[in-house]
């Protein structure tokens, strides 16, 4: 892979915005800062946050066992994904490959950035059609998106299939690992040194229980990270979010414990759902949700909504006809769901 051939021409030639904290960043207690036109009266948040979130990256580096130079953070993973599009895809020229059914934002961001999406549907069992993907690659293909564990199906995509694509594609492969903490397989972060065209995204929204602070993580080679840093907004993670994310990592064991509960509950709920007459199939899951094929998804979705239980109707997605997606809740929430479903069954 020759990265220079993948970067958008205008991005390659542009000069990055230089904020006041880019030009001078030091211990705030030892300097009088009169350079950024901030309000001088202390409110705890009157100063701009660290544009490169160094303290937070240091903490993430330790738990992910990856150098901070290989990390860029976004205002949620969606911002990270958008940065990848804007850094590497020429509008009206380049293409991406997605594998439906999958996370819908890949197509949305492609449309937003005027990039053609080539869809290669997953095979039955929600695994990659490797030959289909490799055959779909053209000289215009810049990005291939792989969601593993996949949303909405919940399964891990086969590691050898992913590596096959990484090894035969000269563009960038983005692996969305939003749900990896619920899986039996480890992250592809350990493969970064072997595949320079690999980009991995993760999030604080799922296992780390902080969807509300909007912090997404991206792991890649230093050269790819440098390109993304070049185009990202200067203060894209606000101080409140940086502070809260640090607290999350400091209490990391709490969230590991919660993940174990969710994984245990996932198996319990799956086993109970298999006993319900109108649920035809419960798909294996390595995420925090269960995809189920039912007799009539629209009917069952409406019935659950009448009982004030909101699930996700995925019936319009490829391979997901009459499928509902159930998020695994707390033990109490799961029992409420199961009791309600059993009432519908009677």
Secondary structure, 3 states (H helix, E strand, C coil): CCHHHCCCHHHHHCCCCCCHHHHCCCCHHHCCCCCCCCCCCCCCCCCCCCCCCHHHHHHHHHHHCCCHHHEEEECCHHHHHHHHHHHHCCCCCCEEEECCCCCCHHHHHHHHCCCEEEECCCECCCECCHHHHHHHCCCCEEEEEEECCCCCCCCCCCHHHHHHHHHHCCCEEEEECCCHHHCCCCCHHHHCCCCCCEEEEEECCCCCCCHHHCCEEEECCHHHHHHHHHHCCCCCCCHHHHHHHHHHHHCHHHHHHHHHHHHHHHHHHHHHHCCCCCEEEECCCCCCEEEEEECCHHHHHHHHHHCCCCCEECCCCCCCCCEEEEECCCHHHHHHHHHHHHHHHC
